[in-house]
Amino acid sequence: MAKISFHADEVFEYLKARVEIESLFDTFKNLLHADRSYMRDEAHLQGWMFVNFVSLLLYYKIYELLINKDLLTNLSPKDVILHLSRIYKLKIEGKWILSEIPKKSRKIIEKLDLTVHIT
C-alpha cells in the first residue's frame, strides 16, 4: 500500500467536491431529464449539450438565490422552477401579454425579490 499523506482539510475538500459533482449529475439526470440525448448528428448534440449546460447554470443560480435569501428550508430550486413555469406570455390579437400569475408563483416572486416585466 502506498503511503500518501493528506491533511484533513484536503481530504474534506476533496470529498465535498465529489459530493457536489454527484449532486450536479443527479440534478442533470433527474430534474432536467438530460441523461439521454437521442441526437443523431454532431450539431444537434452540441446544441442539446449547450441548452442543458445553460439549464444547469440557471438551476444553480436559483439554488444560490434561495441560500442567500434563507429560503432553502422552505423551497427547493425544483419548486421555484415548477411554480414559475406556470407564468405564460400569450399572443392575443398580435400583442404579447402576460398571463395571470398564480398566487403561489406571486409569493415566490416576492420572496426572491424578482422583477416580472409585463411587456
Backbone as CSV, one residue per row, in Angstrom:
resi,resn,N_x,N_y,N_z,CA_x,CA_y,CA_z,C_x,C_y,C_z
1,MET,0.836,-1.168,0.000,0.000,0.000,0.000,0.888,1.241,0.000
2,ALA,0.601,2.173,-0.839,1.403,3.395,-0.929,1.039,4.345,0.199
3,LYS,2.052,4.998,0.700,1.806,5.987,1.754,1.652,7.359,1.105
4,ILE,0.510,7.924,1.251,0.245,9.270,0.745,-0.294,10.068,1.914
5,SER,0.320,11.196,2.139,-0.148,11.988,3.282,-0.971,13.180,2.800
6,PHE,-2.145,13.282,3.343,-3.034,14.402,3.075,-3.401,15.038,4.401
7,HIS,-3.594,16.315,4.374,-4.122,16.992,5.554,-5.624,16.735,5.612
8,ALA,-6.183,16.786,6.784,-7.622,16.550,6.955,-8.439,17.539,6.131
9,ASP,-7.983,18.790,6.039,-8.699,19.802,5.250,-8.746,19.431,3.772
10,GLU,-7.641,18.892,3.257,-7.583,18.496,1.850,-8.551,17.350,1.569
11,VAL,-8.580,16.375,2.454,-9.489,15.236,2.291,-10.937,15.714,2.328
12,PHE,-11.245,16.593,3.278,-12.603,17.117,3.395,-13.008,17.863,2.127
13,GLU,-12.136,18.729,1.605,-12.445,19.486,0.388,-12.629,18.554,-0.812
14,TYR,-11.803,17.516,-0.895,-11.923,16.540,-1.975,-13.279,15.833,-1.918
15,LEU,-13.654,15.358,-0.736,-14.934,14.661,-0.585,-16.113,15.601,-0.827
16,LYS,-15.991,16.842,-0.368,-17.053,17.825,-0.569,-17.244,18.100,-2.063
17,ALA,-16.133,18.228,-2.790,-16.206,18.460,-4.232,-16.839,17.264,-4.932
18,ARG,-16.502,16.073,-4.474,-17.071,14.866,-5.084,-18.584,14.810,-4.875
19,VAL,-19.034,15.145,-3.670,-20.472,15.160,-3.382,-21.168,16.204,-4.246
20,GLU,-20.538,17.370,-4.417,-21.129,18.421,-5.249,-21.240,17.971,-6.701
21,ILE,-20.223,17.272,-7.199,-20.254,16.771,-8.570,-21.351,15.723,-8.721
22,GLU,-21.476,14.818,-7.757,-22.534,13.810,-7.809,-23.913,14.466,-7.750
23,SER,-24.048,15.506,-6.947,-25.305,16.246,-6.864,-25.627,16.913,-8.194
24,LEU,-24.601,17.449,-8.848,-24.774,18.089,-10.145,-25.286,17.086,-11.173
25,PHE,-24.674,15.904,-11.231,-25.119,14.884,-12.173,-26.519,14.378,-11.831
26,ASP,-26.836,14.294,-10.547,-28.174,13.888,-10.132,-29.206,14.903,-10.617
27,THR,-28.902,16.185,-10.467,-29.785,17.247,-10.961,-29.929,17.144,-12.464
28,PHE,-28.815,16.973,-13.137,-28.792,16.867,-14.592,-29.690,15.732,-15.066
29,LYS,-29.608,14.612,-14.381,-30.348,13.416,-14.782,-31.809,13.450,-14.352
30,ASN,-32.076,13.734,-13.088,-33.428,13.579,-12.549,-34.326,14.794,-12.715
31,LEU,-33.796,15.994,-12.533,-34.641,17.176,-12.639,-34.726,17.677,-14.071
32,LEU,-33.589,17.743,-14.744,-33.573,18.269,-16.107,-33.827,17.181,-17.148
33,HIS,-33.866,15.923,-16.724,-34.075,14.775,-17.622,-33.108,14.834,-18.808
34,ALA,-31.851,15.113,-18.514,-30.860,15.316,-19.563,-29.828,14.200,-19.612
35,ASP,-30.210,13.002,-19.212,-29.246,11.905,-19.222,-29.212,11.161,-20.557
36,ARG,-30.153,11.441,-21.447,-30.159,10.828,-22.783,-30.428,11.912,-23.810
37,SER,-29.690,11.878,-24.886,-29.834,12.955,-25.866,-30.677,12.570,-27.080
38,TYR,-30.577,11.351,-27.537,-31.270,10.884,-28.741,-30.916,11.724,-29.973
39,MET,-29.764,12.374,-29.963,-29.347,13.202,-31.091,-28.669,12.329,-32.137
40,ARG,-28.868,12.699,-33.404,-28.357,11.866,-34.483,-27.124,12.451,-35.176
41,ASP,-26.844,13.727,-34.955,-25.631,14.280,-35.559,-24.931,15.227,-34.587
42,GLU,-23.717,15.587,-34.941,-22.851,16.376,-34.060,-23.434,17.750,-33.733
43,ALA,-24.003,18.430,-34.715,-24.551,19.779,-34.491,-25.711,19.745,-33.503
44,HIS,-26.596,18.776,-33.663,-27.724,18.655,-32.739,-27.246,18.312,-31.331
45,LEU,-26.255,17.439,-31.237,-25.716,17.057,-29.930,-25.084,18.258,-29.233
46,GLN,-24.349,19.077,-29.981,-23.737,20.267,-29.387,-24.803,21.250,-28.914
47,GLY,-25.853,21.431,-29.696,-26.956,22.303,-29.282,-27.638,21.775,-28.035
48,TRP,-27.874,20.473,-27.996,-28.504,19.831,-26.839,-27.646,20.014,-25.593
49,MET,-26.332,19.820,-25.745,-25.422,19.975,-24.609,-25.387,21.423,-24.126
50,PHE,-25.416,22.379,-25.060,-25.399,23.795,-24.686,-26.651,24.163,-23.898
51,VAL,-27.810,23.751,-24.381,-29.071,24.060,-23.693,-29.074,23.441,-22.297
52,ASN,-28.615,22.227,-22.165,-28.566,21.582,-20.851,-27.546,22.233,-19.931
53,PHE,-26.440,22.708,-20.485,-25.446,23.420,-19.691,-26.038,24.721,-19.148
54,VAL,-26.723,25.473,-19.998,-27.364,26.722,-19.562,-28.437,26.420,-18.516
55,SER,-29.194,25.347,-18.709,-30.217,24.952,-17.734,-29.597,24.658,-16.375
56,LEU,-28.475,23.981,-16.383,-27.781,23.660,-15.133,-27.262,24.922,-14.449
57,LEU,-26.734,25.859,-15.232,-26.287,27.138,-14.668,-27.446,27.878,-14.009
58,LEU,-28.587,27.922,-14.684,-29.757,28.603,-14.123,-30.254,27.897,-12.867
59,TYR,-30.238,26.577,-12.865,-30.649,25.815,-11.685,-29.810,26.226,-10.480
60,TYR,-28.492,26.295,-10.665,-27.628,26.639,-9.539,-27.672,28.123,-9.189
61,LYS,-28.063,28.984,-10.119,-28.315,30.393,-9.777,-29.539,30.479,-8.864
62,ILE,-30.562,29.707,-9.173,-31.755,29.667,-8.314,-31.382,29.118,-6.942
63,TYR,-30.585,28.063,-6.925,-30.122,27.463,-5.663,-29.375,28.501,-4.821
64,GLU,-28.479,29.241,-5.459,-27.712,30.280,-4.760,-28.634,31.380,-4.232
65,LEU,-29.611,31.771,-5.025,-30.574,32.794,-4.603,-31.364,32.323,-3.384
66,LEU,-31.775,31.064,-3.381,-32.501,30.509,-2.233,-31.630,30.489,-0.976
67,ILE,-30.362,30.182,-1.138,-29.447,30.201,0.009,-29.293,31.622,0.536
68,ASN,-29.060,32.568,-0.370,-28.842,33.963,0.038,-30.065,34.580,0.709
69,LYS,-31.254,34.129,0.343,-32.492,34.659,0.929,-32.972,33.805,2.106
70,ASP,-32.192,32.816,2.507,-32.553,31.890,3.596,-33.905,31.218,3.357
71,LEU,-34.130,30.796,2.133,-35.398,30.159,1.772,-35.248,28.677,1.445
72,LEU,-34.042,28.168,1.539,-33.801,26.783,1.133,-34.516,25.771,2.018
73,THR,-34.867,26.155,3.234,-35.603,25.233,4.105,-37.062,25.118,3.683
74,ASN,-37.585,26.145,2.999,-38.993,26.152,2.589,-39.202,25.849,1.112
75,LEU,-38.210,26.150,0.296,-38.332,25.981,-1.150,-37.111,25.259,-1.697
76,SER,-37.318,24.524,-2.764,-36.194,23.926,-3.478,-36.126,24.584,-4.854
77,PRO,-34.996,24.482,-5.547,-34.945,25.016,-6.910,-36.027,24.394,-7.799
78,LYS,-36.309,23.118,-7.565,-37.355,22.446,-8.347,-38.714,23.109,-8.111
79,ASP,-39.023,23.483,-6.858,-40.276,24.180,-6.553,-40.361,25.504,-7.301
80,VAL,-39.260,26.250,-7.273,-39.230,27.555,-7.945,-39.471,27.377,-9.440
81,ILE,-38.766,26.437,-10.053,-38.927,26.186,-11.485,-40.360,25.770,-11.793
82,LEU,-40.918,24.880,-10.989,-42.285,24.408,-11.203,-43.289,25.552,-11.143
83,HIS,-43.210,26.374,-10.101,-44.200,27.439,-9.932,-44.007,28.581,-10.923
84,LEU,-42.773,28.912,-11.245,-42.556,29.991,-12.209,-42.840,29.540,-13.638
85,SER,-42.845,28.243,-13.883,-43.180,27.750,-15.225,-44.672,27.886,-15.516
86,ARG,-45.434,28.271,-14.524,-46.878,28.469,-14.707,-47.223,29.887,-15.149
87,ILE,-46.211,30.695,-15.405,-46.417,32.055,-15.901,-46.191,32.016,-17.408
88,TYR,-47.160,32.499,-18.164,-47.103,32.409,-19.617,-47.179,33.778,-20.268
89,LYS,-46.578,33.872,-21.457,-46.776,35.012,-22.343,-47.740,34.527,-23.412
90,LEU,-48.796,35.298,-23.636,-49.817,34.925,-24.605,-49.861,35.954,-25.725
91,LYS,-50.031,35.492,-26.944,-50.167,36.401,-28.077,-51.645,36.482,-28.433
92,ILE,-52.229,37.641,-28.149,-53.650,37.857,-28.409,-53.783,39.057,-29.333
93,GLU,-54.407,38.834,-30.478,-54.603,39.869,-31.497,-53.296,40.565,-31.845
94,GLY,-52.242,39.777,-31.989,-50.948,40.308,-32.401,-50.127,40.950,-31.299
95,LYS,-50.640,40.986,-30.079,-49.909,41.599,-28.965,-49.572,40.540,-27.919
96,TRP,-48.372,40.645,-27.374,-47.939,39.732,-26.326,-48.343,40.291,-24.975
97,ILE,-49.054,39.475,-24.202,-49.442,39.881,-22.847,-49.039,38.780,-21.864
98,LEU,-48.876,39.177,-20.624,-48.522,38.239,-19.566,-49.797,37.635,-18.993
99,SER,-49.807,36.319,-18.833,-50.973,35.666,-18.240,-51.091,36.064,-16.776
100,GLU,-52.217,35.740,-16.190,-52.380,35.979,-14.756,-51.366,35.114,-14.010
101,ILE,-50.725,35.708,-13.023,-49.710,34.982,-12.255,-50.388,34.303,-11.069
102,PRO,-50.270,32.970,-10.977,-50.880,32.261,-9.843,-50.359,32.781,-8.503
103,LYS,-51.192,32.667,-7.475,-50.874,33.204,-6.148,-49.550,32.655,-5.609
104,LYS,-49.352,31.355,-5.693,-48.120,30.733,-5.184,-46.900,31.274,-5.938
105,SER,-47.034,31.444,-7.236,-45.938,31.995,-8.038,-45.642,33.430,-7.639
106,ARG,-46.698,34.220,-7.396,-46.520,35.614,-6.950,-45.765,35.674,-5.628
107,LYS,-46.115,34.778,-4.705,-45.442,34.749,-3.401,-43.955,34.421,-3.558
108,ILE,-43.645,33.480,-4.430,-42.244,33.119,-4.671,-41.496,34.296,-5.286
109,ILE,-42.118,34.972,-6.230,-41.503,36.147,-6.860,-41.201,37.210,-5.812
110,GLU,-42.142,37.437,-4.909,-41.944,38.434,-3.846,-40.823,38.019,-2.893
111,LYS,-40.810,36.756,-2.481,-39.784,36.281,-1.550,-38.379,36.378,-2.145
112,LEU,-38.283,36.160,-3.452,-36.981,36.186,-4.119,-36.611,37.571,-4.641
113,ASP,-37.508,38.541,-4.463,-37.299,39.908,-4.969,-37.028,39.919,-6.468
114,LEU,-37.801,39.144,-7.215,-37.652,39.093,-8.666,-38.528,40.157,-9.315
115,THR,-38.148,40.573,-10.500,-38.931,41.531,-11.264,-39.545,40.802,-12.447
116,VAL,-40.843,40.931,-12.614,-41.529,40.338,-13.758,-41.938,41.480,-14.670
117,HIS,-41.409,41.463,-15.887,-41.726,42.515,-16.853,-43.032,42.184,-17.557
118,ILE,-43.949,43.115,-17.535,-45.262,42.889,-18.127,-45.183,42.898,-19.650
119,THR,-44.294,43.678,-20.230,-44.200,43.738,-21.692,-43.116,42.857,-22.218
